[in-house]
Amino acid sequence: MRALERERDELLKDLRISESRSHQSRDLDHQEKLHSLLEQKDELDEHIATEKHQIADLDQEIKALEKKISNQRKQVRGSSISAKQSTQTQKNIKVMENRLDRVSDM
């Protein structure tokens, strides 16, 4: 019986403490802070999602530019080879014209 009375007294004491104004005020402050932190988390999650979307867009743009650069390099190489071939062809024509002139002069 005494043990039950002690337990009841302890429970009543805990109840009075939890219902005290200072504890209620502190609980309210904690609740407001928690609400504020949750709002901040939501804003940050939204910001992160936006940044991830921008990163994906930039990655696609980078890939497109890399492909364009690669194609341009291929064209430049092709033009360079064509120019070399053209120069070589011009030299061959000159050599053949010179030979033809020599044969004609004979």
N, CA, C and O atoms as a GROMACS GRO file, in nm:
protein
  424
    1MET      N    1   0.081  -0.118   0.000
    1MET     CA    2   0.000   0.000   0.000
    1MET      C    3   0.087   0.126   0.000
    1MET      O    4   0.060   0.221  -0.074
    2ARG      N    5   0.190   0.126   0.083
    2ARG     CA    6   0.280   0.242   0.087
    2ARG      C    7   0.352   0.261  -0.046
    2ARG      O    8   0.373   0.373  -0.092
    3ALA      N    9   0.389   0.150  -0.106
    3ALA     CA   10   0.458   0.158  -0.235
    3ALA      C   11   0.367   0.223  -0.339
    3ALA      O   12   0.413   0.303  -0.421
    4LEU      N   13   0.240   0.188  -0.337
    4LEU     CA   14   0.145   0.248  -0.430
    4LEU      C   15   0.127   0.396  -0.403
    4LEU      O   16   0.115   0.477  -0.496
    5GLU      N   17   0.126   0.432  -0.276
    5GLU     CA   18   0.113   0.574  -0.240
    5GLU      C   19   0.236   0.652  -0.288
    5GLU      O   20   0.224   0.763  -0.340
    6ARG      N   21   0.353   0.593  -0.269
    6ARG     CA   22   0.477   0.659  -0.316
    6ARG      C   23   0.476   0.674  -0.467
    6ARG      O   24   0.513   0.779  -0.521
    7GLU      N   25   0.433   0.569  -0.534
    7GLU     CA   26   0.427   0.574  -0.682
    7GLU      C   27   0.328   0.680  -0.727
    7GLU      O   28   0.353   0.755  -0.821
    8ARG      N   29   0.211   0.686  -0.656
    8ARG     CA   30   0.111   0.788  -0.690
    8ARG      C   31   0.167   0.928  -0.666
    8ARG      O   32   0.146   1.017  -0.748
    9ASP      N   33   0.238   0.946  -0.557
    9ASP     CA   34   0.298   1.076  -0.527
    9ASP      C   35   0.400   1.115  -0.633
    9ASP      O   36   0.406   1.231  -0.675
   10GLU      N   37   0.479   1.019  -0.676
   10GLU     CA   38   0.579   1.045  -0.781
   10GLU      C   39   0.511   1.084  -0.911
   10GLU      O   40   0.554   1.176  -0.980
   11LEU      N   41   0.405   1.012  -0.945
   11LEU     CA   42   0.332   1.043  -1.068
   11LEU      C   43   0.268   1.181  -1.061
   11LEU      O   44   0.271   1.256  -1.159
   12LEU      N   45   0.211   1.215  -0.949
   12LEU     CA   46   0.152   1.348  -0.932
   12LEU      C   47   0.259   1.457  -0.940
   12LEU      O   48   0.238   1.563  -1.000
   13LYS      N   49   0.373   1.428  -0.881
   13LYS     CA   50   0.484   1.524  -0.887
   13LYS      C   51   0.528   1.544  -1.032
   13LYS      O   52   0.547   1.657  -1.076
   14ASP      N   53   0.544   1.434  -1.106
   14ASP     CA   54   0.583   1.443  -1.247
   14ASP      C   55   0.478   1.518  -1.328
   14ASP      O   56   0.511   1.595  -1.418
   15LEU      N   57   0.350   1.493  -1.296
   15LEU     CA   58   0.242   1.562  -1.366
   15LEU      C   59   0.246   1.712  -1.339
   15LEU      O   60   0.231   1.792  -1.432
   16ARG      N   61   0.266   1.752  -1.214
   16ARG     CA   62   0.276   1.895  -1.180
   16ARG      C   63   0.394   1.960  -1.252
   16ARG      O   64   0.384   2.073  -1.301
   17ILE      N   65   0.505   1.887  -1.257
   17ILE     CA   66   0.624   1.942  -1.324
   17ILE      C   67   0.596   1.960  -1.473
   17ILE      O   68   0.630   2.063  -1.531
   18SER      N   69   0.535   1.860  -1.534
   18SER     CA   70   0.509   1.868  -1.678
   18SER      C   71   0.405   1.975  -1.710
   18SER      O   72   0.406   2.032  -1.819
   19GLU      N   73   0.315   2.001  -1.615
   19GLU     CA   74   0.213   2.102  -1.638
   19GLU      C   75   0.256   2.242  -1.596
   19GLU      O   76   0.182   2.338  -1.619
   20SER      N   77   0.370   2.255  -1.538
   20SER     CA   78   0.414   2.388  -1.492
   20SER      C   79   0.432   2.480  -1.612
   20SER      O   80   0.462   2.435  -1.722
   21ARG      N   81   0.414   2.606  -1.588
   21ARG     CA   82   0.421   2.705  -1.696
   21ARG      C   83   0.559   2.709  -1.762
   21ARG      O   84   0.569   2.723  -1.884
   22SER      N   85   0.662   2.698  -1.683
   22SER     CA   86   0.796   2.705  -1.742
   22SER      C   87   0.818   2.588  -1.838
   22SER      O   88   0.878   2.605  -1.944
   23HIS      N   89   0.770   2.470  -1.799
   23HIS     CA   90   0.785   2.355  -1.887
   23HIS      C   91   0.697   2.369  -2.011
   23HIS      O   92   0.738   2.334  -2.122
   24GLN      N   93   0.578   2.421  -1.991
   24GLN     CA   94   0.490   2.442  -2.106
   24GLN      C   95   0.551   2.544  -2.201
   24GLN      O   96   0.546   2.528  -2.323
   25SER      N   97   0.607   2.649  -2.144
   25SER     CA   98   0.671   2.752  -2.227
   25SER      C   99   0.789   2.694  -2.303
   25SER      O  100   0.807   2.720  -2.422
   26ARG      N  101   0.869   2.614  -2.233
   26ARG     CA  102   0.985   2.553  -2.298
   26ARG      C  103   0.940   2.456  -2.407
   26ARG      O  104   0.998   2.452  -2.515
   27ASP      N  105   0.835   2.379  -2.378
   27ASP     CA  106   0.782   2.287  -2.479
   27ASP      C  107   0.731   2.362  -2.601
   27ASP      O  108   0.751   2.319  -2.714
   28LEU      N  109   0.665   2.475  -2.577
   28LEU     CA  110   0.615   2.556  -2.687
   28LEU      C  111   0.731   2.611  -2.770
   28LEU      O  112   0.726   2.611  -2.893
   29ASP      N  113   0.836   2.657  -2.702
   29ASP     CA  114   0.955   2.705  -2.774
   29ASP      C  115   1.016   2.594  -2.858
   29ASP      O  116   1.055   2.615  -2.973
   30HIS      N  117   1.024   2.476  -2.799
   30HIS     CA  118   1.080   2.362  -2.873
   30HIS      C  119   0.993   2.327  -2.993
   30HIS      O  120   1.043   2.295  -3.101
   31GLN      N  121   0.863   2.334  -2.974
   31GLN     CA  122   0.771   2.304  -3.082
   31GLN      C  123   0.786   2.405  -3.196
   31GLN      O  124   0.787   2.367  -3.313
   32GLU      N  125   0.797   2.533  -3.161
   32GLU     CA  126   0.814   2.637  -3.264
   32GLU      C  127   0.947   2.620  -3.337
   32GLU      O  128   0.954   2.635  -3.459
   33LYS      N  129   1.050   2.590  -3.261
   33LYS     CA  130   1.181   2.571  -3.323
   33LYS      C  131   1.179   2.449  -3.416
   33LYS      O  132   1.235   2.454  -3.526
   34LEU      N  133   1.114   2.343  -3.373
   34LEU     CA  134   1.103   2.224  -3.456
   34LEU      C  135   1.026   2.255  -3.584
   34LEU      O  136   1.065   2.211  -3.693
   35HIS      N  137   0.919   2.330  -3.572
   35HIS     CA  138   0.840   2.369  -3.690
   35HIS      C  139   0.925   2.453  -3.786
   35HIS      O  140   0.922   2.432  -3.907
   36SER      N  141   1.001   2.546  -3.730
   36SER     CA  142   1.088   2.630  -3.812
   36SER      C  143   1.194   2.546  -3.884
   36SER      O  144   1.222   2.567  -4.002
   37LEU      N  145   1.251   2.452  -3.811
   37LEU     CA  146   1.353   2.365  -3.872
   37LEU      C  147   1.295   2.278  -3.982
   37LEU      O  148   1.360   2.254  -4.084
   38LEU      N  149   1.172   2.231  -3.963
   38LEU     CA  150   1.108   2.150  -4.066
   38LEU      C  151   1.080   2.234  -4.191
   38LEU      O  152   1.097   2.185  -4.303
   39GLU      N  153   1.038   2.358  -4.173
   39GLU     CA  154   1.017   2.446  -4.288
   39GLU      C  155   1.148   2.472  -4.361
   39GLU      O  156   1.154   2.471  -4.484
   40GLN      N  157   1.253   2.494  -4.283
   40GLN     CA  158   1.385   2.518  -4.342
   40GLN      C  159   1.431   2.394  -4.420
   40GLN      O  160   1.488   2.406  -4.528
   41LYS      N  161   1.407   2.276  -4.364
   41LYS     CA  162   1.444   2.152  -4.433
   41LYS      C  163   1.369   2.140  -4.565
   41LYS      O  164   1.428   2.103  -4.667
   42ASP      N  165   1.239   2.170  -4.564
   42ASP     CA  166   1.160   2.164  -4.688
   42ASP      C  167   1.215   2.259  -4.794
   42ASP      O  168   1.225   2.223  -4.911
   43GLU      N  169   1.251   2.381  -4.751
   43GLU     CA  170   1.308   2.478  -4.845
   43GLU      C  171   1.440   2.428  -4.902
   43GLU      O  172   1.466   2.440  -5.022
   44LEU      N  173   1.523   2.372  -4.815
   44LEU     CA  174   1.653   2.320  -4.861
   44LEU      C  175   1.635   2.200  -4.954
   44LEU      O  176   1.708   2.187  -5.052
   45ASP      N  177   1.539   2.113  -4.924
   45ASP     CA  178   1.511   2.000  -5.012
   45ASP      C  179   1.468   2.048  -5.150
   45ASP      O  180   1.510   1.994  -5.252
   46GLU      N  181   1.385   2.152  -5.152
   46GLU     CA  182   1.339   2.209  -5.279
   46GLU      C  183   1.457   2.271  -5.355
   46GLU      O  184   1.469   2.256  -5.477
   47HIS      N  185   1.543   2.340  -5.282
   47HIS     CA  186   1.661   2.401  -5.344
   47HIS      C  187   1.754   2.293  -5.401
   47HIS      O  188   1.808   2.309  -5.510
   48ILE      N  189   1.771   2.186  -5.327
   48ILE     CA  190   1.856   2.075  -5.373
   48ILE      C  191   1.799   2.014  -5.501
   48ILE      O  192   1.872   1.985  -5.595
   49ALA      N  193   1.667   1.995  -5.504
   49ALA     CA  194   1.603   1.938  -5.623
   49ALA      C  195   1.624   2.029  -5.744
   49ALA      O  196   1.651   1.982  -5.854
   50THR      N  197   1.612   2.160  -5.723
   50THR     CA  198   1.634   2.256  -5.831
   50THR      C  199   1.778   2.249  -5.881
   50THR      O  200   1.802   2.248  -6.001
   51GLU      N  201   1.872   2.244  -5.788
   51GLU     CA  202   2.014   2.236  -5.825
   51GLU      C  203   2.044   2.107  -5.902
   51GLU      O  204   2.119   2.109  -5.999
   52LYS      N  205   1.985   1.996  -5.858
   52LYS     CA  206   2.007   1.869  -5.929
   52LYS      C  207   1.953   1.877  -6.071
   52LYS      O  208   2.014   1.824  -6.164
   53HIS      N  209   1.839   1.942  -6.087
   53HIS     CA  210   1.780   1.958  -6.221
   53HIS      C  211   1.872   2.043  -6.308
   53HIS      O  212   1.894   2.012  -6.425
   54GLN      N  213   1.926   2.151  -6.251
   54GLN     CA  214   2.018   2.236  -6.327
   54GLN      C  215   2.144   2.160  -6.364
   54GLN      O  216   2.196   2.176  -6.475
   55ILE      N  217   2.194   2.079  -6.273
   55ILE     CA  218   2.314   2.000  -6.301
   55ILE      C  219   2.288   1.903  -6.416
   55ILE      O  220   2.372   1.887  -6.504
   56ALA      N  221   2.171   1.839  -6.416
   56ALA     CA  222   2.136   1.746  -6.524
   56ALA      C  223   2.128   1.820  -6.657
   56ALA      O  224   2.176   1.770  -6.759
   57ASP      N  225   2.068   1.940  -6.657
   57ASP     CA  226   2.060   2.019  -6.780
   57ASP      C  227   2.199   2.058  -6.829
   57ASP      O  228   2.228   2.049  -6.948
   58LEU      N  229   2.285   2.099  -6.736
   58LEU     CA  230   2.422   2.138  -6.775
   58LEU      C  231   2.500   2.017  -6.827
   58LEU      O  232   2.579   2.030  -6.921
   59ASP      N  233   2.480   1.901  -6.766
   59ASP     CA  234   2.546   1.779  -6.815
   59ASP      C  235   2.506   1.749  -6.959
   59ASP      O  236   2.591   1.713  -7.041
   60GLN      N  237   2.378   1.765  -6.990
   60GLN     CA  238   2.332   1.742  -7.127
   60GLN      C  239   2.394   1.844  -7.222
   60GLN      O  240   2.435   1.810  -7.333
   61GLU      N  241   2.401   1.968  -7.178
   61GLU     CA  242   2.459   2.073  -7.262
   61GLU      C  243   2.608   2.046  -7.286
   61GLU      O  244   2.658   2.065  -7.397
   62ILE      N  245   2.677   2.003  -7.182
   62ILE     CA  246   2.820   1.970  -7.195
   62ILE      C  247   2.840   1.857  -7.295
   62ILE      O  248   2.929   1.864  -7.380
   63LYS      N  249   2.758   1.753  -7.286
   63LYS     CA  250   2.770   1.640  -7.379
   63LYS      C  251   2.746   1.685  -7.522
   63LYS      O  252   2.816   1.641  -7.614
   64ALA      N  253   2.647   1.771  -7.542
   64ALA     CA  254   2.618   1.820  -7.677
   64ALA      C  255   2.736   1.902  -7.730
   64ALA      O  256   2.773   1.888  -7.847
   65LEU      N  257   2.794   1.986  -7.646
   65LEU     CA  258   2.909   2.067  -7.690
   65LEU      C  259   3.031   1.979  -7.717
   65LEU      O  260   3.104   2.004  -7.813
   66GLU      N  261   3.052   1.877  -7.634
   66GLU     CA  262   3.165   1.786  -7.659
   66GLU      C  263   3.148   1.715  -7.793
   66GLU      O  264   3.245   1.697  -7.866
   67LYS      N  265   3.026   1.674  -7.823
   67LYS     CA  266   2.999   1.608  -7.951
   67LYS      C  267   3.024   1.704  -8.067
   67LYS      O  268   3.083   1.667  -8.168
   68LYS      N  269   2.980   1.829  -8.051
   68LYS     CA  270   2.999   1.930  -8.155
   68LYS      C  271   3.148   1.957  -8.177
   68LYS      O  272   3.194   1.968  -8.291
   69ILE      N  273   3.223   1.967  -8.068
   69ILE     CA  274   3.368   1.989  -8.077
   69ILE      C  275   3.434   1.871  -8.148
   69ILE      O  276   3.521   1.890  -8.233
   70SER      N  277   3.393   1.750  -8.113
   70SER     CA  278   3.449   1.631  -8.176
   70SER      C  279   3.424   1.632  -8.326
   70SER      O  280   3.514   1.602  -8.405
   71ASN      N  281   3.302   1.667  -8.366
   71ASN     CA  282   3.270   1.674  -8.510
   71ASN      C  283   3.352   1.781  -8.580
   71ASN      O  284   3.398   1.761  -8.692
   72GLN      N  285   3.368   1.895  -8.514
   72GLN     CA  286   3.448   2.003  -8.575
   72GLN      C  287   3.593   1.961  -8.590
   72GLN      O  288   3.658   1.993  -8.690
   73ARG      N  289   3.645   1.888  -8.492
   73ARG     CA  290   3.784   1.840  -8.502
   73ARG      C  291   3.798   1.745  -8.620
   73ARG      O  292   3.898   1.749  -8.693
   74LYS      N  293   3.698   1.659  -8.638
   74LYS     CA  294   3.702   1.566  -8.752
   74LYS      C  295   3.702   1.643  -8.884
   74LYS      O  296   3.774   1.608  -8.977
   75GLN      N  297   3.620   1.748  -8.891
   75GLN     CA  298   3.614   1.828  -9.013
   75GLN      C  299   3.746   1.899  -9.038
   75GLN      O  300   3.792   1.906  -9.152
   76VAL      N  301   3.808   1.951  -8.932
   76VAL     CA  302   3.937   2.019  -8.948
   76VAL      C  303   4.042   1.921  -8.996
   76VAL      O  304   4.122   1.953  -9.084
   77ARG      N  305   4.042   1.801  -8.938
   77ARG     CA  306   4.138   1.700  -8.983
   77ARG      C  307   4.115   1.665  -9.129
   77ARG      O  308   4.210   1.652  -9.207
   78GLY      N  309   3.988   1.651  -9.166
   78GLY     CA  310   3.955   1.621  -9.305
   78GLY      C  311   3.998   1.732  -9.397
   78GLY      O  312   4.049   1.706  -9.506
   79SER      N  313   3.978   1.856  -9.356
   79SER     CA  314   4.019   1.971  -9.437
   79SER      C  315   4.170   1.976  -9.449
   79SER      O  316   4.224   2.008  -9.555
   80SER      N  317   4.238   1.944  -9.341
   80SER     CA  318   4.384   1.945  -9.341
   80SER      C  319   4.437   1.839  -9.436
   80SER      O  320   4.531   1.863  -9.512
   81ILE      N  321   4.375   1.721  -9.432
   81ILE     CA  322   4.417   1.613  -9.522
   81ILE      C  323   4.388   1.652  -9.666
   81ILE      O  324   4.471   1.629  -9.755
   82SER      N  325   4.272   1.712  -9.690
   82SER     CA  326   4.237   1.755  -9.826
   82SER      C  327   4.336   1.860  -9.876
   82SER      O  328   4.376   1.857  -9.992
   83ALA      N  329   4.374   1.952  -9.789
   83ALA     CA  330   4.470   2.056  -9.828
   83ALA      C  331   4.605   1.993  -9.862
   83ALA      O  332   4.669   2.033  -9.958
   84LYS      N  333   4.648   1.895  -9.783
   84LYS     CA  334   4.774   1.828  -9.810
   84LYS      C  335   4.767   1.753  -9.943
   84LYS      O  336   4.860   1.756 -10.023
   85GLN      N  337   4.654   1.686  -9.964
   85GLN     CA  338   4.638   1.612 -10.089
   85GLN      C  339   4.636   1.709 -10.207
   85GLN      O  340   4.694   1.680 -10.312
   86SER      N  341   4.570   1.821 -10.190
   86SER     CA  342   4.564   1.921 -10.297
   86SER      C  343   4.704   1.974 -10.328
   86SER      O  344   4.740   1.989 -10.445
   87THR      N  345   4.781   2.002 -10.225
   87THR     CA  346   4.918   2.051 -10.244
   87THR      C  347   5.001   1.945 -10.316
   87THR      O  348   5.076   1.977 -10.407
   88GLN      N  349   4.987   1.822 -10.274
   88GLN     CA  350   5.062   1.713 -10.337
   88GLN      C  351   5.019   1.697 -10.483
   88GLN      O  352   5.103   1.675 -10.570
   89THR      N  353   4.890   1.708 -10.509
   89THR     CA  354   4.841   1.698 -10.646
   89THR      C  355   4.898   1.810 -10.732
   89THR      O  356   4.939   1.787 -10.845
   90GLN      N  357   4.901   1.932 -10.678
   90GLN     CA  358   4.958   2.046 -10.751
   90GLN      C  359   5.106   2.022 -10.782
   90GLN      O  360   5.152   2.053 -10.892
   91LYS      N  361   5.179   1.966 -10.687
   91LYS     CA  362   5.320   1.935 -10.711
   91LYS      C  363   5.333   1.830 -10.821
   91LYS      O  364   5.418   1.842 -10.910
   92ASN      N  365   5.250   1.728 -10.815
   92ASN     CA  366   5.254   1.623 -10.917
   92ASN      C  367   5.222   1.680 -11.056
   92ASN      O  368   5.285   1.642 -11.154
   93ILE      N  369   5.125   1.772 -11.062
   93ILE     CA  370   5.091   1.835 -11.191
   93ILE      C  371   5.210   1.913 -11.244
   93ILE      O  372   5.241   1.905 -11.362
   94LYS      N  373   5.277   1.989 -11.157
   94LYS     CA  374   5.395   2.067 -11.199
   94LYS      C  375   5.504   1.976 -11.253
   94LYS      O  376   5.564   2.002 -11.357
   95VAL      N  377   5.529   1.867 -11.179
   95VAL     CA  378   5.632   1.773 -11.222
   95VAL      C  379   5.597   1.716 -11.359
   95VAL      O  380   5.682   1.708 -11.447
   96MET      N  381   5.473   1.677 -11.377
   96MET     CA  382   5.431   1.619 -11.505
   96MET      C  383   5.437   1.724 -11.617
   96MET      O  384   5.474   1.692 -11.730
   97GLU      N  385   5.400   1.850 -11.585
   97GLU     CA  386   5.409   1.955 -11.687
   97GLU      C  387   5.554   1.978 -11.727
   97GLU      O  388   5.585   1.995 -11.844
   98ASN      N  389   5.642   1.978 -11.628
   98ASN     CA  390   5.785   1.995 -11.658
   98ASN      C  391   5.836   1.880 -11.745
   98ASN      O  392   5.911   1.903 -11.841
   99ARG      N  393   5.797   1.760 -11.713
   99ARG     CA  394   5.839   1.646 -11.794
   99ARG      C  395   5.783   1.658 -11.936
   99ARG      O  396   5.852   1.630 -12.034
  100LEU      N  397   5.658   1.700 -11.945
  100LEU     CA  398   5.595   1.717 -12.076
  100LEU      C  399   5.668   1.825 -12.156
  100LEU      O  400   5.692   1.808 -12.276
  101ASP      N  401   5.704   1.934 -12.089
  101ASP     CA  402   5.779   2.041 -12.157
  101ASP      C  403   5.913   1.987 -12.207
  101ASP      O  404   5.954   2.020 -12.319
  102ARG      N  405   5.980   1.908 -12.128
  102ARG     CA  406   6.110   1.854 -12.168
  102ARG      C  407   6.094   1.762 -12.289
  102ARG      O  408   6.172   1.766 -12.383
  103VAL      N  409   5.990   1.680 -12.283
  103VAL     CA  410   5.967   1.587 -12.394
  103VAL      C  411   5.929   1.666 -12.518
  103VAL      O  412   5.973   1.632 -12.628
  104SER      N  413   5.848   1.770 -12.503
  104SER     CA  414   5.804   1.852 -12.617
  104SER      C  415   5.922   1.925 -12.679
  104SER      O  416   5.928   1.943 -12.801
  105ASP      N  417   6.016   1.967 -12.595
  105ASP     CA  418   6.132   2.040 -12.646
  105ASP      C  419   6.226   1.947 -12.723
  105ASP      O  420   6.307   1.996 -12.802
  106MET      N  421   6.218   1.828 -12.704
  106MET     CA  422   6.309   1.737 -12.773
  106MET      C  423   6.268   1.716 -12.910
  106MET      O  424   6.334   1.642 -12.983
   0.00000   0.00000   0.00000
